[in-house]
Amino acid sequence: MVRTKRIALGLTTTALALGVGIGVAGRAAALKTRLDQAVTDGKLTQAEADAVTKAVQNGVIGGGGR
């Protein structure tokens, strides 16, 4: 479903990774989708996913938030 939306918007995986063509909200949504899937797949715990989200929001990783 997410892949279909990317194609429909004309965005490639590389563009999404670089944040090209999407705003802050789009990058946040893409990150949430990836983290949710990692939790579902058992690759991360919810606490780990929450820690990544917080780190991005606070500008510790990914140049987010501040």
N, C-alpha and C positions, 0 to 999 in steps of 0.2 A: 504494500500500500504506500509506504513512504517513497519507495523507488518510483512508483507510478507518478506520485506528485512531483518528484524531482524532474522526471522526464517531461511531464506536462508543463512545468515551469521553464524548461529548457536549461536546467542547471545540471552540471556534471558533478560527480563525486569530488573531483579535484576543486571545482569552484566552491562547493560547499565547505570543503576542508579549509580553503583559503578565505572563506567568507565573502567571495566575490558574488555580487548580485543579490545578496540577502542582507538584511539589517541585523541589528542586535537581537531583536525578537526572533528572527528566523534562525540565527545561530544558536540561541538559547533553546529553541524548540528542537532543533536537530540534535543538540547535545542531550537533551532530555530523552529523546527517542532512543538514541544509542545507549544511554545509561540504563534506561528501562529494559531494553533488550538484553543487556549484559546481566542485569539482575535476574531476569526471566531465565536466561541460559545458565545461570549459576556461576558466571564468571566473576561477578562482584556481589557483595552483600548490599542491602539497601543502605546501610550505614556508610559503606565505601562510596557508593554513588552519591549520597548526600554530601560527603566530604569533598568530592570532586566538584560538585555544583557550587558549594560554598567557596572553594578555592578560586574558581573561575569568577564568581561574583565579586570576590574581594581583590581580584587582579593578581593573585599569586601565580596562577597559570593561565595561559591563553589570552592575556591582555584584556580581560573582561572588566566589568564593574566600575572601577574608579577612573 
